[in-house]
Amino acid sequence: MGLAVLLLAASPVAAVVSVADFQTSDAGSAVQAANETDRFDVDAEVLGRCGLDCRLVSANVTNLGAERAENVSMTVRVSSGGRALWSESGELGDMRANETVQRSASVDVGPYGLYRIQRNDGRVTINATVEWDDGAESHVTRRRVL
């Protein structure tokens, strides 16, 4: 099963905290400052286009912990202007310490999603929630994609 983070332009996904802890990168993406307590690192890369409102995306999830994480899964939700545009869940399995798992998918928000993004000044919010037997954490990025 493919699992990805929607990006109409590539950016890392960082752990969510209060809006005050976010910084804006050169690409206009709001990314949280580094958090030493994060168990997982999630980042994504756009591999290419599959249409006007579709991108081929690869997501890498790395277990930053010193121990094995069991039954790891990730759910990715993309929204714009508070409206859900795309969502997908997938199992990543058991992950050893420092192991990286890669998943790829075609992320197609459709014409309605493209319209919503345009109406929201070209901005999307990507929320990737990583869950495992011992916990869960959310990684959020906000990005101007149009």
Backbone as numpy.savetxt, mean C-alpha at the origin, in Angstrom:
# Nx Ny Nz CAx CAy CAz Cx Cy Cz
-2.56 -15.67 -5.75 -3.41 -14.50 -5.75 -2.52 -13.27 -5.75
-2.83 -12.33 -6.59 -2.06 -11.08 -6.63 -2.44 -10.19 -5.46
-1.49 -9.44 -5.00 -1.73 -8.50 -3.92 -0.87 -7.29 -4.18
-1.46 -6.13 -4.16 -0.69 -4.95 -4.53 -1.21 -3.72 -3.83
-0.48 -2.68 -4.00 -0.84 -1.37 -3.49 -1.02 -0.49 -4.71
-2.19 0.15 -4.84 -2.42 0.99 -6.00 -1.54 2.21 -5.96
-0.88 2.43 -7.00 -0.11 3.65 -7.18 -0.14 3.96 -8.66
-0.56 5.12 -9.00 -0.47 5.52 -10.39 0.90 6.10 -10.63
1.68 6.23 -9.58 3.11 6.52 -9.60 3.69 5.84 -8.37
4.88 5.34 -8.42 5.44 4.52 -7.34 5.72 5.34 -6.09
5.51 4.73 -4.93 5.88 5.34 -3.67 5.89 4.27 -2.60
6.66 4.47 -1.53 6.63 3.52 -0.43 5.36 3.71 0.39
5.00 2.69 1.12 3.87 2.78 2.03 4.45 2.77 3.44
4.05 3.71 4.26 4.61 3.84 5.61 3.53 3.64 6.65
3.93 3.29 7.86 2.97 3.02 8.94 2.17 4.27 9.27
0.93 4.04 9.66 0.05 5.17 9.93 0.18 5.64 11.36
0.21 6.93 11.55 0.13 7.58 12.86 -0.68 8.84 12.64
-0.62 9.76 13.57 -1.39 10.98 13.40 -0.88 11.78 12.21
-1.75 12.59 11.63 -1.40 13.39 10.47 -0.22 14.30 10.78
-0.05 14.70 12.02 1.06 15.58 12.39 2.41 14.91 12.18
2.47 13.58 12.16 3.72 12.87 11.98 4.08 12.63 10.52
3.25 13.10 9.59 3.51 12.88 8.18 4.38 13.97 7.61
5.21 13.60 6.64 6.06 14.53 5.92 5.67 14.44 4.45
5.90 15.48 3.67 5.60 15.44 2.25 6.89 15.26 1.49
6.90 14.25 0.60 8.09 13.99 -0.20 8.07 14.87 -1.44
9.16 14.84 -2.21 9.25 15.63 -3.43 8.17 15.28 -4.43
7.69 14.05 -4.41 6.67 13.62 -5.36 5.27 14.00 -4.90
5.15 14.69 -3.77 3.84 15.11 -3.28 3.15 14.06 -2.45
3.85 13.04 -2.05 3.27 11.96 -1.27 3.46 12.24 0.21
2.42 12.02 0.99 2.55 12.16 2.44 2.99 10.81 2.98
4.14 10.78 3.61 4.70 9.53 4.11 5.09 9.72 5.56
4.77 8.76 6.40 5.10 8.88 7.80 6.60 8.78 8.00
7.10 9.53 8.97 8.51 9.44 9.35 8.78 8.02 9.85
10.01 7.57 9.77 10.39 6.21 10.15 9.94 5.88 11.56
9.45 4.67 11.74 8.97 4.20 13.03 9.72 2.93 13.37
10.53 2.97 14.41 11.36 1.84 14.77 10.56 0.66 15.31
9.29 0.84 15.62 8.50 -0.25 16.17 7.73 -1.01 15.10
7.79 -0.61 13.86 7.09 -1.33 12.80 7.63 -2.75 12.67
6.73 -3.71 12.58 7.13 -5.11 12.41 7.37 -5.42 10.93
6.65 -4.72 10.04 6.75 -4.98 8.61 7.05 -3.71 7.85
7.75 -3.85 6.74 7.94 -2.77 5.79 7.17 -3.16 4.53
6.43 -2.22 3.99 5.66 -2.46 2.77 6.03 -1.39 1.77
6.45 -1.80 0.57 6.67 -0.81 -0.47 6.18 -1.36 -1.80
5.97 -0.45 -2.73 5.37 -0.84 -4.00 6.08 -0.16 -5.15
5.96 -0.77 -6.30 6.57 -0.25 -7.51 5.62 -0.47 -8.67
5.45 0.56 -9.48 4.63 0.42 -10.68 5.49 -0.21 -11.76
5.00 -1.32 -12.32 5.75 -2.03 -13.36 5.37 -1.56 -14.75
4.16 -1.01 -14.90 3.70 -0.55 -16.21 2.22 -0.27 -16.21
1.71 0.11 -17.37 0.29 0.40 -17.53 -0.43 -0.79 -18.13
-1.68 -0.94 -17.73 -2.54 -1.95 -18.35 -3.83 -1.28 -18.82
-3.78 0.04 -18.97 -4.91 0.84 -19.44 -4.87 2.22 -18.82
-5.79 3.08 -19.23 -5.84 4.45 -18.72 -6.03 4.49 -17.21
-6.86 3.59 -16.70 -7.19 3.57 -15.28 -6.68 2.31 -14.59
-5.60 1.74 -15.13 -5.07 0.48 -14.61 -3.54 0.53 -14.59
-2.94 -0.06 -13.54 -1.49 -0.15 -13.44 -1.10 -1.56 -12.99
0.01 -2.06 -13.51 0.62 -3.29 -13.04 1.53 -2.90 -11.89
1.28 -3.46 -10.72 1.98 -3.04 -9.51 2.58 -4.25 -8.81
3.77 -4.06 -8.27 4.43 -5.08 -7.46 4.60 -4.54 -6.05
4.22 -5.34 -5.05 4.37 -4.94 -3.65 5.32 -5.89 -2.95
6.24 -5.34 -2.16 7.17 -6.13 -1.35 6.85 -5.92 0.12
6.70 -7.01 0.85 6.44 -6.97 2.28 7.60 -7.66 2.98
8.26 -6.95 3.90 9.43 -7.49 4.60 9.14 -7.59 6.10
9.42 -8.74 6.68 9.31 -8.94 8.12 10.55 -8.34 8.76
10.40 -7.20 9.44 11.52 -6.52 10.09 11.81 -7.07 11.48
10.94 -7.95 11.95 11.10 -8.49 13.30 12.25 -9.49 13.40
12.66 -9.78 14.62 13.74 -10.73 14.88 13.22 -12.16 14.91
11.89 -12.32 14.85 11.28 -13.65 14.94 10.41 -13.92 13.73
10.08 -15.18 13.55 9.17 -15.62 12.50 7.78 -15.05 12.77
7.10 -14.58 11.72 5.71 -14.14 11.82 4.86 -15.20 11.14
3.85 -15.69 11.84 3.04 -16.78 11.30 1.70 -16.29 10.80
1.23 -16.94 9.74 -0.07 -16.66 9.13 -0.22 -15.19 8.74
0.74 -14.68 8.01 0.73 -13.28 7.59 -0.21 -13.11 6.40
-1.01 -12.06 6.47 -1.89 -11.70 5.35 -1.87 -10.18 5.22
-2.30 -9.70 4.06 -2.36 -8.27 3.85 -3.63 -7.92 3.08
-4.28 -6.86 3.52 -5.43 -6.31 2.82 -5.08 -4.90 2.39
-5.31 -4.60 1.13 -5.01 -3.28 0.59 -6.32 -2.63 0.17
-6.51 -1.39 0.62 -7.70 -0.62 0.25 -7.25 0.70 -0.34
-7.85 1.08 -1.45 -7.54 2.34 -2.11 -8.81 3.18 -2.11
-8.67 4.43 -1.72 -9.82 5.34 -1.72 -9.39 6.69 -2.24
-10.39 7.48 -2.60 -10.17 8.85 -3.03 -11.38 9.65 -2.59
-11.14 10.74 -1.88 -12.25 11.57 -1.40 -13.17 10.81 -0.47
-12.62 9.83 0.27 -13.43 9.07 1.21 -14.23 7.94 0.59
-14.10 7.72 -0.71 -14.84 6.66 -1.39 -13.91 5.52 -1.78
-14.32 4.30 -1.46 -13.53 3.12 -1.79 -13.48 2.93 -3.30
-12.29 2.64 -3.83 -12.12 2.43 -5.26 -11.67 1.02 -5.60
-10.88 0.41 -4.71 -10.30 -0.91 -5.00 -9.88 -1.54 -3.70
-10.01 -2.86 -3.62 -9.59 -3.58 -2.42 -9.22 -5.00 -2.80
-8.21 -5.53 -2.12 -7.82 -6.92 -2.35 -7.11 -7.44 -1.12
-7.32 -8.71 -0.82 -6.67 -9.36 0.31 -5.93 -10.58 -0.19
-4.89 -10.95 0.55 -4.14 -12.14 0.17 -3.30 -12.66 1.32
-3.05 -13.95 1.27 -2.22 -14.61 2.27 -0.76 -14.51 1.85
0.11 -14.18 2.79 1.55 -14.14 2.54 2.24 -15.34 3.18
1.54 -16.05 4.06 2.09 -17.24 4.70 2.96 -16.91 5.90
3.75 -17.87 6.34 4.69 -17.66 7.43 5.92 -16.97 6.86
6.44 -15.98 7.60 7.61 -15.22 7.11 8.72 -15.25 8.16
9.89 -15.71 7.73 11.07 -15.70 8.61 11.49 -14.26 8.86
12.31 -14.04 9.89 12.87 -12.71 10.17 13.63 -12.23 8.93
13.41 -10.99 8.55 14.05 -10.34 7.40 13.65 -10.91 6.04
12.66 -11.78 6.00 12.20 -12.33 4.72 11.31 -11.31 4.02
11.44 -11.25 2.70 10.60 -10.38 1.87 9.76 -11.26 0.96
8.47 -10.95 0.89 7.54 -11.63 0.01 7.04 -10.61 -1.00
7.01 -11.00 -2.27 6.56 -10.10 -3.33 5.26 -10.61 -3.93
4.35 -9.68 -4.18 3.10 -9.99 -4.87 2.88 -8.93 -5.95
2.27 -9.34 -7.05 1.98 -8.40 -8.14 0.52 -8.52 -8.53
-0.02 -7.44 -9.07 -1.42 -7.45 -9.49 -1.67 -6.34 -10.50
-2.73 -6.51 -11.25 -3.25 -5.43 -12.09 -4.28 -4.69 -11.25
-4.05 -3.42 -11.04 -4.95 -2.62 -10.21 -5.74 -1.71 -11.14
-7.01 -2.02 -11.30 -7.87 -1.29 -12.22 -8.98 -0.62 -11.42
-8.96 0.71 -11.34 -9.99 1.43 -10.58 -11.21 1.72 -11.44
-11.13 1.47 -12.74 -12.25 1.68 -13.64 -12.52 3.15 -13.90
-13.43 3.44 -14.83 -13.72 4.83 -15.18 -14.29 5.63 -14.00
-15.13 5.00 -13.18 -15.69 5.69 -12.01 -14.57 6.08 -11.05
-13.64 5.15 -10.80 -12.53 5.44 -9.91 -11.65 6.55 -10.44
-11.40 6.52 -11.73 -10.60 7.59 -12.35 -11.30 8.93 -12.18
-12.61 8.95 -12.37 -13.40 10.17 -12.18 -13.29 10.66 -10.73
-13.43 9.74 -9.76 -13.34 10.11 -8.34 -11.96 10.71 -8.03
-10.91 10.11 -8.58 -9.55 10.62 -8.35 -9.41 12.02 -8.94
-9.93 12.22 -10.14 -9.86 13.54 -10.76 -10.61 14.57 -9.92
-11.78 14.20 -9.39 -12.59 15.11 -8.57 -11.93 15.40 -7.22
-11.00 14.56 -6.80 -10.30 14.73 -5.53 -8.90 15.31 -5.77
-8.78 16.17 -6.74 -7.51 16.84 -7.05 -6.38 15.84 -7.34
-6.74 14.69 -7.91 -5.73 13.70 -8.30 -5.13 12.92 -7.15
-5.77 12.91 -5.98 -5.19 12.28 -4.79 -5.89 10.96 -4.43
-5.07 10.01 -3.96 -5.60 8.74 -3.45 -4.99 8.47 -2.08
-5.66 7.62 -1.31 -5.15 7.12 -0.04 -5.05 5.61 -0.17
-3.90 5.06 0.16 -3.68 3.62 0.09 -3.45 3.13 1.51
-4.27 2.18 1.95 -4.15 1.61 3.28 -3.85 0.12 3.14
-2.67 -0.28 3.57 -2.28 -1.69 3.56 -2.22 -2.17 5.00
-3.08 -3.11 5.36 -3.10 -3.67 6.71 -2.47 -5.05 6.68
-1.39 -5.22 7.44 -0.70 -6.49 7.55 -1.13 -7.12 8.86
-1.61 -8.36 8.79 -2.04 -9.09 9.99 -1.24 -10.38 10.11
-0.93 -10.77 11.33 -0.25 -12.02 11.61 -0.76 -12.50 12.96
-0.39 -13.72 13.36 -0.92 -14.32 14.58 -0.74 -13.44 15.81
0.35 -12.67 15.88 0.64 -11.88 17.07 0.25 -10.42 16.96
-0.42 -10.01 15.88 -0.79 -8.61 15.80 -1.19 -8.15 14.41
-1.27 -6.84 14.28 -1.64 -6.22 13.02 -1.10 -4.80 13.02
-0.81 -4.29 11.84 -0.43 -2.89 11.71 -0.89 -2.39 10.35
-1.20 -1.10 10.32 -1.64 -0.48 9.08 -0.57 0.45 8.54
-0.42 0.44 7.24 0.53 1.28 6.54 -0.26 2.13 5.56
-0.09 3.44 5.63 -0.89 4.35 4.82 0.01 5.30 4.05
-0.35 5.55 2.81 0.29 6.63 2.07 -0.79 7.42 1.35
-0.59 8.70 1.27 -1.49 9.57 0.52 -0.65 10.14 -0.61
-1.18 10.10 -1.81 -0.38 10.49 -2.96 -1.22 11.16 -4.03
-0.64 12.16 -4.63 -1.25 12.79 -5.81 -0.77 11.99 -7.00
-1.70 11.38 -7.73 -1.36 10.47 -8.81 -1.71 11.01 -10.19
-2.48 12.07 -10.25 -2.85 12.67 -11.54 -2.38 14.10 -11.58
